[in-house]
Amino acid sequence: MSPYYEKTMAQAEVPYAAVPRSSTEGRVRFSDEQHGSDADVEDNELFEHPEALEVADNDTLYYGMTLGARRARKGRGFWVTVVSLVVVSVVGIFWLYFDGINWLQRSKKRNVILMISDGFGPASETMARNFVQQTRGLPVGFQSVLDEILVGASRTRSSDSLVTDSAAGATAFSCRMKSYNGAIGVDARRAPCGTVLEAAKLQRNMATGLVATSRITHATPGAFAAHVVHRDMEDLIAEYEVGNYSLGPVVDLLFGGGRCHFEPSTRANHSCRMDARDLLGEARGRGFRTLLSRKDFDALDAHSAALPLLGTFAPSHMDYEIDRDPHEQPSLAEMAEKALGILTAATKSANAGFFLMVEGSRIDMAAHTNDPAAHVREIIAYWDAIAVARAYVDAHPDTVLISVSDHETGGFSVAKQLGPEYPEYLWNPFALEPVKHSIEYISAQLLGPAVGDSAERYRLVRDTVFPEWLGIANATHEEILDVAQESDSVRLRQRLSTITSDRAQLGWATHGHSAVDVNLYAYGKDAHLLRGNHENTDIGDFIVQTLGLDLDQVSTLIKNDRVVQNTPAVKQEWLGRHDLDAPEHHPHMH
């Protein structure tokens, strides 16, 4: 049926009708829409029916041109349309190929929260879940905030060992490449490699942040903002973090410990630098606001704080959660929450979002000391930070949260055989519940100058360390004597570890790292893309693809930056032979 409809002249919607002059029926009417169209009448139909020729004559009157001219014009219009479509398609393809995809990616606001649980293996998650479920009387099916977002696993090897360290592990995330153990933002040839944080700032104008409970110059945060050939060069890492290199300041927010690496060596009892540079002063000169205390942190308004910010809330590492005085230091969750608020406010009116790395640093250190009570408290504190990040993602669906470990520490197992007999199938979470302080804290008190002679130390161990700090009421005389008489930090910590771990029936294979795969968690925008078993470098790839970054371009810009510290690096003792927050950790501190 024709698209046109027959009506009487009285029903006409337009003033003109193309009909035979002598006809009183079958009039063809044009609607307003059809009146301006070149396709009003199918031309071929007119010539198939001679009686319609008079209608064609009316076309000349109506359109001001003959029917043949109309058909020629329609033919030209068709080919013009075809050619135009081809040209637009070719241009569009070239645009998409060369720059369009990147433009589309850049035009979409994205936030990336990368949370790193240093030294946290699968057994540690099991142990923490069991501990919380048992000690709080929760249902057997209790899941942690991490259990609910488990998507896969990450393989952890470095370029030179099946067992990675934190420096190479973090560099795999930040530069999406394998490097050697000890490498901070450099490749296996010791050349600087561009990081996802640097590219996010330079190429997408994103706000950036680093949060950690270690020194902010430690291996993991350092690998996102610095380029040094060895992790012990923390003086140089600090210089990078305040923008003392070719790119200038690229980190907008830094929260953590490690103030000693920003203080000049001339400042007694404060500095662990090997030179007299005042990096806090240099940072202020570059526009940083510096925060040095819990009071400074609390006074910071997340909605109006100006960037950049440098917050160092302890001389060295921040305290373990089990030892932390909430009036003195903020928790990891508090720092993460405030960082998210500040970065959100800073990008509220911008098309670009933010990149934030948050590290639960001291999960690893507790495992190095084989301290199960401190270890489980650090994991729970990390869960609290994860809960903050998940709530943020729920409110901001343009955000993806990734949580992964750089490696496992301690060769930890939720089981321990106590003798030659066939072992019991037990582990006792309640042995960890009454512990009030970390092994690091206890050993520092016992070996500190405040303790007098051996008799005083024995009384301290018998009356305070066991019953109050470890929550052990049934300590044997031999145990008390062994702890009271030990003067070496490493052996003392091992004794304290054995005492607690045996009662909980938890095992440790090493004071170092292991090669085990670690859990991978993700939540929010495109989190499903991380399902499965991945190399650690795939995490960096995912961030690059999510944000549309070019790390090679950044590597070219920084290829001539200094990667070796001018002053001697302070070698870190394994297991913290010198207490991490004590002056003897850095021999030149006074």
C-alpha positions as CSV (number, residue, x, y, z in Angstrom):
1,M,0.0,0.0,0.0
2,S,1.2,3.5,-0.8
3,P,2.4,5.6,2.2
4,Y,0.0,8.2,1.0
5,Y,-3.6,8.1,1.9
6,E,-6.8,9.1,0.1
7,K,-9.0,11.8,1.4
8,T,-11.7,14.1,0.1
9,M,-10.8,17.7,-0.6
10,A,-12.6,18.7,2.5
11,Q,-10.2,16.6,4.6
12,A,-7.1,17.9,2.9
13,E,-4.2,18.8,5.2
14,V,-2.3,20.8,2.5
15,P,-3.6,23.4,0.0
16,Y,-2.4,21.4,-3.0
17,A,-3.3,18.0,-4.4
18,A,-1.8,16.4,-7.5
19,V,-4.8,14.7,-9.2
20,P,-6.2,14.6,-12.7
21,R,-8.2,17.7,-13.2
22,S,-11.3,15.9,-14.3
23,S,-11.2,13.3,-11.5
24,T,-13.4,13.7,-8.4
25,E,-12.1,10.6,-6.7
26,G,-8.8,9.1,-5.7
27,R,-7.2,12.3,-5.0
28,V,-3.6,11.9,-3.6
29,R,-2.8,14.4,-0.8
30,F,0.5,15.6,0.6
31,S,1.0,16.0,4.3
32,D,3.1,18.8,5.7
33,E,6.0,16.4,6.2
34,Q,5.7,15.0,2.7
35,H,5.4,18.4,1.1
36,G,9.0,19.2,1.4
37,S,10.4,15.8,0.4
38,D,12.0,14.7,-2.8
39,A,10.6,11.2,-2.3
40,D,6.9,12.2,-2.2
41,V,5.9,10.1,-5.2
42,E,7.5,6.9,-6.5
43,D,8.4,8.2,-10.0
44,N,8.5,4.8,-11.8
45,E,4.9,4.2,-10.7
46,L,3.8,7.3,-12.7
47,F,5.1,5.9,-16.0
48,E,3.7,2.5,-15.5
49,H,0.2,4.0,-15.5
50,P,-0.5,6.5,-18.3
51,E,-3.5,7.8,-16.5
52,A,-1.0,9.2,-14.0
53,L,0.9,11.4,-16.5
54,E,-1.3,14.3,-15.7
55,V,-0.1,14.0,-12.2
56,A,3.4,14.2,-13.5
57,D,2.5,17.4,-15.3
58,N,1.3,18.8,-12.0
59,D,4.8,17.9,-10.6
60,T,6.3,20.5,-12.9
61,L,3.9,23.0,-11.5
62,Y,4.5,22.0,-7.9
63,Y,8.3,21.5,-7.9
64,G,9.3,24.0,-10.5
65,M,11.2,21.4,-12.5
66,T,10.4,18.5,-14.9
67,L,10.2,14.9,-13.6
68,G,13.5,14.0,-15.4
69,A,15.3,16.9,-13.7
70,R,13.9,15.7,-10.4
71,R,15.2,12.2,-11.0
72,A,18.7,13.5,-12.0
73,R,18.9,15.6,-8.8
74,K,17.9,12.6,-6.7
75,G,20.7,10.6,-8.3
76,R,23.3,13.2,-7.6
77,G,22.0,13.4,-4.0
78,F,22.3,9.7,-3.5
79,W,26.0,9.6,-4.6
80,V,26.8,12.7,-2.5
81,T,25.4,11.0,0.5
82,V,27.4,7.8,-0.2
83,V,30.7,9.7,-0.7
84,S,30.1,11.7,2.5
85,L,29.5,8.6,4.5
86,V,32.6,7.0,3.2
87,V,34.7,10.1,4.0
88,V,33.3,10.4,7.5
89,S,33.9,6.7,8.2
90,V,37.5,6.8,7.0
91,V,38.2,9.9,9.1
92,G,36.5,8.3,12.1
93,I,38.5,5.1,11.8
94,F,41.8,7.0,11.6
95,W,40.8,9.2,14.5
96,L,39.9,6.3,16.7
97,Y,43.1,4.4,15.7
98,F,45.5,7.2,16.4
99,D,43.9,9.2,19.2
100,G,40.2,8.7,19.5
101,I,40.3,5.7,21.9
102,N,42.7,7.6,24.2
103,W,40.5,10.7,24.0
104,L,37.4,8.7,24.9
105,Q,39.3,7.1,27.9
106,R,40.6,10.5,29.0
107,S,37.2,12.1,28.7
108,K,35.7,9.7,31.3
109,K,36.4,10.4,34.9
110,R,37.9,7.5,36.7
111,N,39.3,6.9,40.2
112,V,41.7,4.1,41.1
113,I,42.3,3.0,44.7
114,L,45.1,0.5,44.9
115,M,45.5,-1.0,48.4
116,I,48.5,-3.2,49.1
117,S,48.6,-5.5,52.1
118,D,52.3,-6.0,52.5
119,G,53.3,-9.5,53.5
120,F,49.7,-10.7,53.6
121,G,49.2,-14.3,52.4
122,P,46.1,-16.5,52.1
123,A,46.8,-18.2,55.4
124,S,46.9,-14.9,57.2
125,E,43.4,-14.1,55.9
126,T,42.1,-17.4,57.2
127,M,43.7,-16.8,60.6
128,A,42.2,-13.3,60.9
129,R,38.8,-14.5,59.8
130,N,38.9,-17.4,62.4
131,F,40.2,-15.0,65.1
132,V,37.3,-12.5,64.6
133,Q,34.6,-15.2,64.2
134,Q,35.7,-17.1,67.3
135,T,36.5,-14.2,69.7
136,R,33.4,-12.2,68.7
137,G,31.0,-15.1,68.6
138,L,30.0,-14.6,65.0
139,P,28.3,-17.2,62.8
140,V,30.5,-19.9,61.2
141,G,29.8,-18.4,57.8
142,F,31.2,-15.0,58.7
143,Q,33.1,-13.4,55.8
144,S,35.5,-10.5,56.0
145,V,35.2,-7.4,53.8
146,L,38.0,-8.9,51.7
147,D,36.4,-12.4,51.5
148,E,33.4,-10.8,49.8
149,I,35.4,-9.3,46.9
150,L,37.9,-12.1,46.2
151,V,38.4,-12.4,42.4
152,G,41.7,-14.3,42.0
153,A,45.3,-14.6,42.9
154,S,48.6,-12.9,42.0
155,R,52.0,-14.5,41.3
156,T,54.8,-12.7,43.0
157,R,58.2,-13.6,41.6
158,S,60.7,-10.9,40.7
159,S,63.1,-10.8,37.8
160,D,66.0,-12.3,39.7
161,S,64.2,-14.6,42.3
162,L,61.2,-16.8,42.8
163,V,60.9,-15.0,46.1
164,T,60.4,-11.3,45.7
165,D,61.0,-8.4,48.1
166,S,58.6,-5.5,48.6
167,A,60.7,-3.2,46.3
168,A,60.5,-5.4,43.3
169,G,56.9,-6.4,44.2
170,A,55.7,-2.7,44.2
171,T,57.7,-1.9,41.1
172,A,55.8,-4.7,39.3
173,F,52.6,-2.8,40.2
174,S,53.8,0.7,39.6
175,C,55.9,0.2,36.4
176,R,54.1,-3.0,35.3
177,M,57.4,-4.8,34.8
178,K,59.5,-7.3,36.6
179,S,62.7,-6.0,38.2
180,Y,65.3,-7.2,40.7
181,N,64.9,-7.5,44.4
182,G,65.7,-4.1,45.9
183,A,64.7,-2.1,42.8
184,I,62.6,1.1,43.4
185,G,61.0,2.3,40.2
186,V,63.8,1.1,38.0
187,D,64.0,-1.8,35.5
188,A,66.3,-4.8,35.5
189,R,69.0,-2.6,33.9
190,R,68.7,0.0,36.6
191,A,67.1,2.6,34.3
192,P,64.1,4.7,35.6
193,C,60.7,3.3,34.6
194,G,57.7,5.5,34.5
195,T,55.0,4.7,37.1
196,V,51.2,4.7,36.9
197,L,51.2,7.5,39.5
198,E,53.5,9.7,37.4
199,A,51.5,9.0,34.2
200,A,48.2,9.7,35.9
201,K,49.4,13.1,37.0
202,L,51.2,14.1,33.8
203,Q,48.9,12.6,31.2
204,R,45.4,12.8,32.8
205,N,46.0,15.6,35.3
206,M,44.7,13.3,38.0
207,A,45.2,14.0,41.7
208,T,47.5,11.5,43.3
209,G,48.2,10.2,46.8
210,L,50.3,7.7,48.9
211,V,49.2,6.5,52.3
212,A,51.2,4.0,54.4
213,T,51.8,3.0,58.0
214,S,55.5,2.5,57.3
215,R,57.9,5.3,56.6
216,I,56.5,7.0,53.6
217,T,60.0,6.6,52.0
218,H,59.8,2.8,52.4
219,A,59.8,0.3,49.5
220,T,56.2,0.2,48.6
221,P,55.3,3.9,48.5
222,G,58.7,4.7,47.2
223,A,58.2,2.5,44.1
224,F,55.3,4.7,42.9
225,A,57.1,8.1,43.2
226,A,60.8,7.5,43.1
227,H,63.6,5.8,41.0
228,V,66.6,4.5,42.9
229,V,68.7,1.4,42.4
230,H,68.2,0.2,46.0
231,R,65.5,0.5,48.6
232,D,67.9,1.5,51.3
233,M,68.4,4.9,49.6
234,E,65.5,6.4,51.5
235,D,67.1,9.9,51.6
236,L,66.9,10.0,47.8
237,I,63.4,8.6,47.8
238,A,62.3,11.4,50.1
239,E,63.8,13.9,47.6
240,Y,61.8,12.4,44.8
241,E,58.6,12.5,46.8
242,V,58.8,16.3,47.4
243,G,59.5,16.8,43.6
244,N,63.2,17.1,43.5
245,Y,63.6,15.7,40.0
246,S,62.8,16.5,36.4
247,L,59.0,16.0,36.7
248,G,58.7,18.2,39.8
249,P,56.1,17.3,42.4
250,V,53.8,14.6,41.1
251,V,52.4,13.3,44.5
252,D,49.7,15.6,45.8
253,L,49.2,13.8,49.2
254,L,51.5,11.8,51.3
255,F,50.4,10.3,54.7
256,G,52.6,8.0,56.8
257,G,55.6,7.8,59.0
258,G,59.3,8.5,58.2
259,R,59.7,12.1,59.2
260,C,63.4,11.4,60.0
261,H,64.2,11.2,56.3
262,F,62.9,14.7,55.7
263,E,64.8,16.3,58.6
264,P,68.4,17.6,58.3
265,S,71.1,15.6,60.1
266,T,71.9,18.8,62.1
267,R,68.6,18.4,63.9
268,A,69.4,16.3,67.0
269,N,67.1,13.4,67.9
270,H,65.0,13.9,64.8
271,S,66.9,13.1,61.7
272,C,68.0,9.9,60.1
273,R,69.3,11.6,56.9
274,M,73.0,11.4,56.1
275,D,73.1,15.0,55.0
276,A,72.0,18.4,56.2
277,R,69.2,18.9,53.7
278,D,65.9,20.1,55.2
279,L,63.3,18.5,53.0
280,L,60.4,19.7,55.1
281,G,61.5,23.2,54.4
282,E,62.1,22.4,50.7
283,A,58.6,20.9,50.5
284,R,57.0,24.0,52.0
285,G,58.9,26.0,49.4
286,R,57.2,23.9,46.7
287,G,53.8,24.7,48.2
288,F,53.4,21.6,50.4
289,R,51.5,22.0,53.7
290,T,53.3,19.8,56.2
291,L,51.6,17.9,59.0
292,L,53.6,16.6,61.9
293,S,51.1,15.4,64.5
294,R,47.7,13.9,65.2
295,K,46.6,17.4,66.1
296,D,47.6,18.6,62.6
297,F,45.8,15.7,61.0
298,D,42.6,16.3,62.9
299,A,42.6,20.0,62.0
300,L,42.7,19.1,58.3
301,D,39.4,19.7,56.7
302,A,38.9,17.2,53.9
303,H,36.5,19.4,52.1
304,S,38.7,22.5,51.9
305,A,42.3,21.3,52.3
306,A,44.6,22.6,49.6
307,L,47.1,20.3,47.9
308,P,49.9,19.3,48.1
309,L,50.1,17.8,51.6
310,L,52.9,16.0,53.4
311,G,51.9,14.3,56.6
312,T,54.6,12.4,58.6
313,F,53.1,11.2,61.9
314,A,56.1,9.3,63.3
315,P,59.9,9.7,63.1
316,S,60.2,6.2,61.6
317,H,57.4,3.6,61.0
318,M,54.1,4.3,62.6
319,D,53.2,2.2,65.6
320,Y,51.6,-1.2,65.3
321,E,47.9,-1.1,65.7
322,I,48.2,-3.1,68.9
323,D,50.5,-0.5,70.3
324,R,49.0,2.7,68.7
325,D,47.9,5.5,70.9
326,P,44.8,6.9,69.1
327,H,45.5,10.3,70.6
328,E,49.0,10.3,69.0
329,Q,48.7,8.7,65.6
330,P,45.8,8.2,63.1
331,S,44.9,4.7,62.0
332,L,45.2,3.4,58.5
333,A,41.5,3.7,58.0
334,E,41.4,7.3,59.2
335,M,44.2,8.3,56.9
336,A,42.6,6.5,54.0
337,E,39.2,8.1,54.7
338,K,40.7,11.6,54.9
339,A,42.8,11.1,51.8
340,L,39.7,10.0,49.8
341,G,37.8,13.1,51.0
342,I,40.6,15.4,50.1
343,L,41.2,13.9,46.7
344,T,37.5,13.9,45.9
345,A,37.1,17.6,46.8
346,A,40.2,18.4,44.8
347,T,38.8,16.8,41.7
348,K,35.1,17.6,42.2
349,S,34.9,20.1,39.3
350,A,37.5,18.4,37.1
351,N,37.1,15.8,34.4
352,A,40.0,13.8,35.8
353,G,39.7,11.7,39.0
354,F,42.5,10.5,41.3
355,F,44.9,7.6,41.9
356,L,45.5,6.6,45.5
357,M,47.8,3.9,46.8
358,V,47.1,2.8,50.4
359,E,49.5,0.3,52.1
360,G,48.9,-1.8,55.2
361,S,52.7,-1.8,55.7
362,R,53.1,-3.3,59.0
363,I,51.2,-6.6,58.3
364,D,54.5,-7.6,56.8
365,M,56.7,-6.4,59.7
366,A,54.7,-8.3,62.3
367,A,55.2,-11.4,60.1
368,H,58.9,-10.8,59.8
369,T,59.0,-10.9,63.6
370,N,56.7,-13.9,63.7
371,D,54.4,-12.0,66.0
372,P,50.9,-13.5,65.5
373,A,49.1,-11.0,67.8
374,A,50.5,-7.9,66.1
375,H,49.9,-9.6,62.7
376,V,46.2,-10.3,63.2
377,R,45.6,-6.7,64.6
378,E,47.3,-5.2,61.5
379,I,45.1,-7.3,59.2
380,I,41.9,-6.2,61.0
381,A,43.1,-2.6,60.8
382,Y,43.6,-3.2,57.0
383,W,40.0,-4.6,56.9
384,D,38.8,-1.3,58.4
385,A,40.5,0.6,55.6
386,I,39.1,-1.7,53.0
387,A,35.6,-1.0,54.5
388,V,36.2,2.7,54.0
389,A,37.3,2.2,50.4
390,R,34.3,-0.1,49.6
391,A,31.9,2.5,51.0
392,Y,33.6,5.1,48.8
393,V,33.2,2.9,45.7
394,D,29.5,2.4,46.5
395,A,29.0,6.1,46.5
396,H,31.2,6.7,43.5
397,P,30.6,4.1,40.8
398,D,33.3,5.5,38.6
399,T,35.9,4.1,41.0
400,V,37.7,0.7,41.1
401,L,39.2,-0.7,44.2
402,I,42.1,-3.2,43.9
403,S,43.6,-5.0,46.9
404,V,46.6,-7.2,46.6
405,S,49.8,-8.2,48.4
406,D,53.3,-7.8,47.1
407,H,54.2,-11.2,48.7
408,E,53.6,-13.4,51.6
409,T,55.8,-13.1,54.7
410,G,56.8,-15.6,57.4
411,G,55.8,-18.8,55.6
412,F,52.8,-18.6,57.9
413,S,50.6,-21.6,58.6
414,V,47.4,-22.0,60.7
415,A,48.9,-25.1,62.4
416,K,51.9,-26.1,64.4
417,Q,53.3,-29.4,65.6
418,L,54.6,-29.0,69.1
419,G,56.4,-32.3,69.6
420,P,57.4,-35.6,68.0
421,E,54.0,-37.1,68.6
422,Y,51.3,-36.9,65.9
423,P,49.9,-33.3,66.1
424,E,46.6,-32.2,67.3
425,Y,44.2,-30.7,64.7
426,L,43.9,-27.5,66.6
427,W,44.6,-23.8,66.6
428,N,43.6,-21.5,69.4
429,P,42.5,-18.0,68.5
430,F,41.8,-17.1,72.1
431,A,45.5,-17.3,72.9
432,L,45.9,-14.0,70.9
433,E,43.0,-12.2,72.2
434,P,44.5,-10.9,75.6
435,V,47.8,-9.8,74.1
436,K,48.2,-6.1,74.6
437,H,51.5,-5.2,72.9
438,S,53.7,-6.2,70.0
439,I,56.9,-8.2,70.4
440,E,58.7,-5.2,69.0
441,Y,57.3,-3.0,71.9
442,I,58.0,-5.6,74.6
443,S,61.6,-6.2,73.5
444,A,62.3,-2.4,73.3
445,Q,61.1,-2.1,76.9
446,L,63.2,-5.0,78.2
447,L,66.3,-3.9,76.4
448,G,65.9,-0.1,77.0
449,P,67.8,2.0,79.5
450,A,64.9,2.3,81.9
451,V,65.3,-1.3,83.1
452,G,67.9,-1.7,85.8
453,D,69.6,-4.9,87.0
454,S,68.7,-8.5,86.2
455,A,66.5,-8.8,89.3
456,E,64.4,-5.8,88.2
457,R,64.2,-7.2,84.7
458,Y,63.0,-10.6,86.0
459,R,60.2,-8.9,88.0
460,L,59.2,-6.9,85.0
461,V,58.9,-10.1,82.9
462,R,57.1,-12.1,85.7
463,D,54.7,-9.4,86.8
464,T,54.1,-7.3,83.7
465,V,55.3,-8.9,80.4
466,F,53.6,-12.3,80.8
467,P,50.4,-11.5,82.7
468,E,49.6,-8.1,81.4
469,W,51.2,-7.6,78.0
470,L,51.0,-11.2,76.7
471,G,47.9,-12.3,78.7
472,I,49.6,-15.5,79.9
473,A,48.8,-16.6,83.4
474,N,50.5,-19.9,83.3
475,A,54.1,-19.0,82.3
476,T,56.7,-21.4,83.6
477,H,59.7,-20.3,85.6
478,E,62.0,-21.4,82.7
479,E,60.0,-19.2,80.2
480,I,60.3,-16.2,82.5
481,L,64.0,-16.8,83.1
482,D,64.8,-17.2,79.4
483,V,63.1,-13.9,78.5
484,A,64.5,-12.0,81.4
485,Q,68.1,-13.1,80.8
486,E,68.1,-12.6,77.0
487,S,70.1,-9.5,75.9
488,D,70.1,-9.9,72.1
489,S,67.1,-8.3,70.3
490,V,66.7,-11.0,67.6
491,R,66.9,-13.9,70.0
492,L,64.6,-12.2,72.5
493,R,62.0,-11.6,69.8
494,Q,62.2,-15.2,68.7
495,R,61.6,-16.4,72.3
496,L,58.6,-14.2,72.6
497,S,57.3,-15.4,69.3
498,T,57.6,-19.0,70.3
499,I,55.8,-18.5,73.6
500,T,52.8,-16.9,71.9
501,S,52.7,-19.0,68.7
502,D,53.0,-22.3,70.6
503,R,50.0,-21.4,72.7
504,A,48.0,-20.4,69.6
505,Q,49.4,-23.4,67.6
506,L,50.4,-21.2,64.7
507,G,53.5,-22.0,62.6
508,W,56.2,-20.0,60.9
509,A,58.7,-21.3,58.3
510,T,60.9,-18.2,58.0
511,H,61.5,-14.6,59.2
512,G,61.6,-13.6,55.5
513,H,59.3,-13.9,52.5
514,S,57.9,-16.9,50.7
515,A,57.0,-17.6,47.0
516,V,53.4,-18.4,47.6
517,D,50.7,-16.8,45.4
518,V,48.7,-14.1,47.2
519,N,45.0,-13.3,47.0
520,L,43.7,-10.7,44.6
521,Y,40.6,-8.7,45.5
522,A,38.7,-6.1,43.4
523,Y,35.5,-4.1,43.7
524,G,33.8,-1.5,41.5
525,K,34.3,-0.4,38.0
526,D,35.5,-3.2,35.7
527,A,36.6,-5.3,38.7
528,H,35.5,-8.5,36.9
529,L,38.5,-8.0,34.5
530,L,40.8,-9.1,37.3
531,R,39.2,-12.5,37.8
532,G,41.7,-15.4,37.7
533,N,45.3,-16.0,38.4
534,H,47.6,-13.2,37.3
535,E,51.2,-12.1,37.3
536,N,51.8,-9.2,39.5
537,T,52.6,-7.0,36.5
538,D,49.0,-7.6,35.3
539,I,47.8,-5.3,38.1
540,G,49.9,-2.5,36.6
541,D,48.5,-3.3,33.1
542,F,45.0,-3.1,34.4
543,I,45.6,0.4,35.9
544,V,47.2,1.5,32.6
545,Q,44.3,0.3,30.5
546,T,41.7,1.7,32.9
547,L,43.2,5.2,32.8
548,G,44.6,5.1,29.3
549,L,48.2,5.7,30.3
550,D,51.5,5.6,28.4
551,L,54.3,4.6,30.8
552,D,57.0,4.5,28.1
553,Q,56.5,8.2,27.5
554,V,57.2,8.9,31.2
555,S,60.2,6.6,31.1
556,T,61.6,8.7,28.3
557,L,61.1,12.0,30.3
558,I,63.0,10.7,33.4
559,K,65.7,8.6,31.7
560,N,68.4,11.0,32.9
561,D,67.3,11.4,36.5
562,R,69.6,10.4,39.4
563,V,69.1,6.8,40.7
564,V,72.0,6.6,43.1
565,Q,72.0,8.5,46.5
566,N,75.0,10.8,47.0
567,T,75.4,9.8,50.6
568,P,75.8,6.3,52.1
569,A,72.6,4.4,52.3
570,V,71.5,3.1,55.8
571,K,71.3,-0.7,55.5
572,Q,68.2,-2.1,57.1
573,E,68.9,-4.9,59.6
574,W,66.8,-8.0,59.1
575,L,64.1,-8.7,61.7
576,G,64.7,-5.2,63.1
577,R,67.8,-6.1,65.2
578,H,67.7,-2.5,66.2
579,D,64.2,-1.5,67.2
580,L,62.6,0.3,64.3
581,D,61.5,3.3,66.3
582,A,64.5,3.5,68.5
583,P,67.5,5.8,67.9
584,E,69.9,2.9,67.5
585,H,68.1,1.9,64.3
586,H,70.0,4.8,62.8
587,P,73.5,5.0,64.4
588,H,74.0,8.7,63.5
589,M,70.8,9.8,65.3
590,H,71.5,11.5,68.6
